[in-house]
Amino acid sequence: MSSRAWRRRFERGEAETAEFTLAIVPVLILVMLIAVTTLIRPAQLPVFFAARECARAASASLNQSIALQQGIEAAANSLHGNSLSTAQASVSVWADGAWQRGDPVTCRVSYQIDVSRVPMVGAVFGVVAAEAEASARIEPGKSRWGNGGP
């Protein structure tokens, strides 16, 4: 075989390798995207629900310390009800002004989704943070707040 024939074979081999690489890379990217949406997205919606429940529960009391506790407990119960660990979550509750009727109260729930043990996906993403924030107005219509009874 002449040197020209060897060169053509060598060049053809490189072209075939490049074609294979171009064909396999999109498939691997697609597999990773499917894995991410399968693992991460289902945990994001319960985080939003927890923030919403937190804001709703915190807005039901005019007593700030009780409202903060109610909001944190509601978020924890919501996460637990959706089979998410509360150990990987953090909950913040605050009011934008004084804790008065009609003022907004905001809850932020952050959750750490650990995908580090999932093959291929874990090496790229590791731990993904899901965060949601919800606000509600402190209930203006409670007539017997502070009286201790209905």
C-alpha positions as MATLAB code, in Angstrom:
seq = 'MSSRAWRRRFERGEAETAEFTLAIVPVLILVMLIAVTTLIRPAQLPVFFAARECARAASASLNQSIALQQGIEAAANSLHGNSLSTAQASVSVWADGAWQRGDPVTCRVSYQIDVSRVPMVGAVFGVVAAEAEASARIEPGKSRWGNGGP';
ca = [
       0.000    0.000    0.000;
       1.327    3.411   -0.876;
       1.777    6.224    1.598;
      -1.059    8.050   -0.093;
      -3.466    5.187    0.635;
      -2.384    5.077    4.277;
      -2.927    8.805    4.605;
      -6.460    8.501    3.168;
      -7.305    5.679    5.570;
      -5.942    7.676    8.495;
      -7.894   10.777    7.490;
     -11.065    8.729    7.028;
     -10.624    7.212   10.500;
     -10.404   10.634   12.082;
     -13.529   11.746   10.274;
     -15.437    8.687   11.484;
     -14.295    9.353   15.065;
     -15.483   12.934   14.815;
     -18.857   11.786   13.476;
     -19.218    9.352   16.360;
     -18.350   12.095   18.860;
     -20.843   14.459   17.292;
     -23.505   11.756   17.456;
     -22.902   10.641   21.061;
     -22.565   14.044   22.755;
     -26.182   15.150   22.126;
     -27.423   11.788   23.375;
     -25.444   12.150   26.613;
     -26.716   15.706   27.082;
     -30.276   14.506   26.552;
     -29.836   11.719   29.118;
     -28.490   14.226   31.656;
     -31.383   16.632   31.052;
     -33.911   13.850   31.529;
     -32.179   12.783   34.744;
     -32.167   16.349   36.059;
     -35.832   16.897   35.315;
     -36.699   13.536   36.822;
     -34.762   14.107   40.050;
     -34.783   17.847   40.702;
     -38.087   19.136   39.372;
     -40.300   16.939   41.612;
     -38.635   18.465   44.692;
     -39.114   22.073   43.567;
     -42.914   22.102   43.645;
     -43.195   20.925   47.287;
     -40.765   23.713   48.245;
     -43.155   26.236   46.684;
     -46.099   24.635   48.504;
     -44.187   24.830   51.800;
     -43.523   28.555   51.309;
     -47.174   29.164   50.502;
     -48.361   27.218   53.574;
     -45.840   29.068   55.724;
     -47.124   32.477   54.590;
     -50.741   31.412   55.049;
     -50.170   30.119   58.576;
     -48.037   33.096   59.621;
     -50.641   35.564   58.386;
     -53.309   34.078   60.664;
     -52.020   35.627   63.905;
     -51.451   39.181   65.062;
     -48.926   37.973   67.669;
     -45.571   38.007   65.887;
     -43.857   35.270   67.900;
     -46.827   32.904   67.510;
     -47.079   33.711   63.800;
     -43.396   32.996   63.192;
     -43.684   29.640   64.935;
     -46.895   28.770   63.055;
     -45.260   29.596   59.733;
     -42.159   27.506   60.394;
     -44.268   24.554   61.588;
     -46.551   24.789   58.546;
     -43.562   24.749   56.189;
     -42.039   21.758   57.999;
     -45.364   19.884   57.912;
     -45.762   20.608   54.202;
     -42.258   19.358   53.408;
     -42.758   16.272   55.557;
     -46.117   15.596   53.869;
     -44.346   15.615   50.511;
     -41.692   13.157   51.754;
     -38.901   15.738   51.887;
     -36.496   15.864   54.812;
     -36.733   18.994   56.941;
     -33.034   18.621   57.777;
     -32.141   19.825   54.271;
     -34.460   22.843   54.471;
     -34.259   26.312   55.922;
     -37.291   28.528   56.556;
     -37.310   32.304   57.018;
     -40.395   34.312   58.017;
     -40.551   38.102   58.244;
     -42.862   41.074   57.889;
     -42.013   44.030   55.680;
     -43.187   46.490   58.310;
     -44.661   46.346   61.777;
     -46.649   43.202   62.510;
     -50.071   44.815   61.985;
     -53.310   43.801   60.311;
     -53.045   44.043   56.527;
     -49.230   44.193   56.433;
     -47.464   41.614   54.240;
     -45.662   38.659   55.775;
     -43.164   36.771   53.619;
     -41.814   33.242   53.901;
     -38.772   31.876   52.110;
     -38.098   28.146   52.032;
     -34.766   26.843   50.752;
     -34.159   23.143   50.178;
     -30.904   21.393   49.242;
     -31.466   18.599   46.702;
     -28.517   16.205   46.855;
     -27.952   14.427   43.547;
     -24.243   13.792   44.101;
     -24.722   10.010   44.307;
     -26.526    9.759   40.971;
     -24.192    8.538   38.225;
     -23.239   11.151   35.602;
     -25.674   13.705   37.013;
     -24.073   13.971   40.448;
     -20.666   14.830   39.058;
     -22.120   17.782   37.153;
     -24.755   19.115   39.552;
     -23.832   17.857   43.061;
     -26.216   19.686   45.390;
     -28.914   21.840   43.818;
     -30.713   24.538   45.800;
     -34.449   24.931   45.332;
     -35.886   28.125   46.764;
     -39.388   29.560   46.918;
     -40.848   32.693   48.427;
     -44.496   33.493   49.136;
     -46.243   36.452   50.739;
     -49.624   36.979   52.333;
     -51.269   39.848   54.170;
     -51.774   39.523   57.908;
     -55.453   38.742   58.371;
     -57.464   41.940   58.782;
     -60.742   40.306   59.847;
     -59.999   38.455   63.094;
     -62.197   40.110   65.662;
     -60.958   38.543   68.913;
     -57.210   38.538   68.572;
     -55.483   38.708   71.897;
     -58.595   37.748   73.873;
     -57.557   34.088   74.112;
     -60.767   32.620   72.740;
     -63.235   32.527   69.891;
];
